[in-house]
Amino acid sequence: MTYSASDTPIPGARCARPWAWRNLLMSDVSAIEAMLQPFGPKLELGSLVEEVNRLFHAAEAKDYDRRHPEIRDELPALWREMLAVAKPYGPAGGWHVLDFGCGTGFASEQIVNELGCDRVAHLTCFDASPEMLEKCRGKLQGAVREVRFTSSIDELLASPVKHHLMATNSVLHHLPSPYDTLHLLERVLAADAVYCAGHEPSKRYYRNAECQRLARAFRKEWKWRKYLSPGQWLTKLGDLFDRSSSPAAEAAEAAFAKGLFAQKPTTGIIKQLVDFHVPQSQTGHSASLGFDVETLEAGFGPGWQRLWSKSYNHLGEAPLGRLNAKWRGMLADLQTRYPLDGADFSTVWRRRDPV
Ligand SMILES: C[S@@+](CC[C@H](N)C(=O)[O-])C[C@H]1O[C@@H](n2cnc3c(N)ncnc32)[C@H](O)[C@@H]1O
């Protein structure tokens, strides 16, 4: 595997403990560090999270879209809502857009479709994984007047372009310290930039006993019903003949070969480092993992105002399009009584002068 300028860790993540982890309890950082100890990690935790993310997404890039159909099935409608909030703030000369953690280009595609290719004057697609970025280039090259693709944070930060709109979709939970990264990116954002942050995991869902109880009941029922579905059997059959290893297994091999660990890490360790702010069973479903929209707001600070937010998936990963009337009713009831407590949430922010 070759590495380019993207080898440089994101500078914002290099803060010393404990201030780098404002979203996580120190006991959870310690639990993750204790989990890592038997494998002899060779980097401090923040840099390890970034490196392992790169290796994981390098492996996942080849079939990311196939592995994550939920993104393209369920999120376009949500992005339409978010971009409708952003639209009135569009600059006369056209939007300069930054898609941070662009992956294969999902958010950029929504933005170009929704705002219109003639209204997007400049698009920057940034991803720490050059392999993901190549997939994005394949889709977005030539989509608007000016578009650039970069994996180098130094190149991005040195750029004179001030972006009016920043997008992240399902990215913040991969960053060691989302607040530090946001504050770093402020250098390349316009003074009144809009920030659409799509699809992040919510800790409020894990803390809501009723959502948890009903999600468990749903999973139990669905487990049996899904075996009646021919599609399920076809997928199982496909998996049986699929000889490729999982991105986590490939990343574990690559991380060991690169000398990031003294012992080859398990796939569980890799998954915890990749989805750094998402609860994993190994850490005992810690209360601090996942985000809370109100804590996020405090972490972003007075320089950012929340314009809009929406929480959804109150039954976890239940297949929304296939719920029967009973579960649709329960879902609607949870949404009404606990509007902020879905498993995922999206937000729109606007930058403002510090008060
Ligand atoms: C779950 S994918 C989401 C991709 C895309 N935004 C989408 O919605 O399909 C997370 C992306 O974040 C990128 N990523 C992870 N850590 C990053 C970091 N520290 N800086 C920039 N991008 C990062 C990964 O390479 C990956 O492409």
Ligand as a Chemical Component Dictionary entry (heavy atoms), coordinates in Angstrom:
data_LIG
# 
_chem_comp.id                   LIG 
_chem_comp.type                 NON-POLYMER 
_chem_comp.pdbx_formal_charge   0 
_chem_comp.three_letter_code    LIG 
# 
loop_
_chem_comp_atom.comp_id 
_chem_comp_atom.atom_id 
_chem_comp_atom.alt_atom_id 
_chem_comp_atom.type_symbol 
_chem_comp_atom.charge 
_chem_comp_atom.model_Cartn_x 
_chem_comp_atom.model_Cartn_y 
_chem_comp_atom.model_Cartn_z 
_chem_comp_atom.pdbx_ordinal 
LIG C1  C1  C 0  -18.789 6.364  6.473 1  
LIG S1  S1  S 1  -17.747 7.083  5.269 2  
LIG C2  C2  C 0  -18.808 8.357  4.624 3  
LIG C3  C3  C 0  -18.435 8.740  3.236 4  
LIG C4  C4  C 0  -19.380 9.708  2.565 5  
LIG N1  N1  N 0  -19.410 10.981 3.231 6  
LIG C5  C5  C 0  -20.766 9.106  2.446 7  
LIG O1  O1  O 0  -21.716 9.646  3.004 8  
LIG O2  O2  O -1 -20.916 8.078  1.767 9  
LIG C6  C6  C 0  -16.581 8.009  6.202 10 
LIG C7  C7  C 0  -15.545 8.698  5.351 11 
LIG O3  O3  O 0  -14.754 9.528  6.219 12 
LIG C8  C8  C 0  -13.407 9.445  5.824 13 
LIG N2  N2  N 0  -12.552 9.769  6.967 14 
LIG C9  C9  C 0  -12.297 9.038  8.056 15 
LIG N3  N3  N 0  -11.476 9.691  8.887 16 
LIG C10 C10 C 0  -11.204 10.880 8.305 17 
LIG C11 C11 C 0  -10.412 12.000 8.665 18 
LIG N4  N4  N 0  -9.722  12.032 9.816 19 
LIG N5  N5  N 0  -10.370 13.052 7.829 20 
LIG C12 C12 C 0  -11.074 13.022 6.660 21 
LIG N6  N6  N 0  -11.821 11.989 6.244 22 
LIG C13 C13 C 0  -11.891 10.915 7.073 23 
LIG C14 C14 C 0  -13.248 8.012  5.356 24 
LIG O4  O4  O 0  -12.115 7.819  4.531 25 
LIG C15 C15 C 0  -14.567 7.761  4.669 26 
LIG O5  O5  O 0  -14.514 8.066  3.296 27 
# 
loop_
_chem_comp_bond.comp_id 
_chem_comp_bond.atom_id_1 
_chem_comp_bond.atom_id_2 
_chem_comp_bond.value_order 
_chem_comp_bond.pdbx_ordinal 
LIG C1  S1  SING 1  
LIG S1  C2  SING 2  
LIG S1  C6  SING 3  
LIG C2  C3  SING 4  
LIG C3  C4  SING 5  
LIG C4  N1  SING 6  
LIG C4  C5  SING 7  
LIG C5  O1  DOUB 8  
LIG C5  O2  SING 9  
LIG C6  C7  SING 10 
LIG C7  O3  SING 11 
LIG C7  C15 SING 12 
LIG O3  C8  SING 13 
LIG C8  N2  SING 14 
LIG C8  C14 SING 15 
LIG N2  C9  SING 16 
LIG N2  C13 SING 17 
LIG C9  N3  DOUB 18 
LIG N3  C10 SING 19 
LIG C10 C11 SING 20 
LIG C10 C13 DOUB 21 
LIG C11 N4  SING 22 
LIG C11 N5  DOUB 23 
LIG N5  C12 SING 24 
LIG C12 N6  DOUB 25 
LIG N6  C13 SING 26 
LIG C14 O4  SING 27 
LIG C14 C15 SING 28 
LIG C15 O5  SING 29 
# 
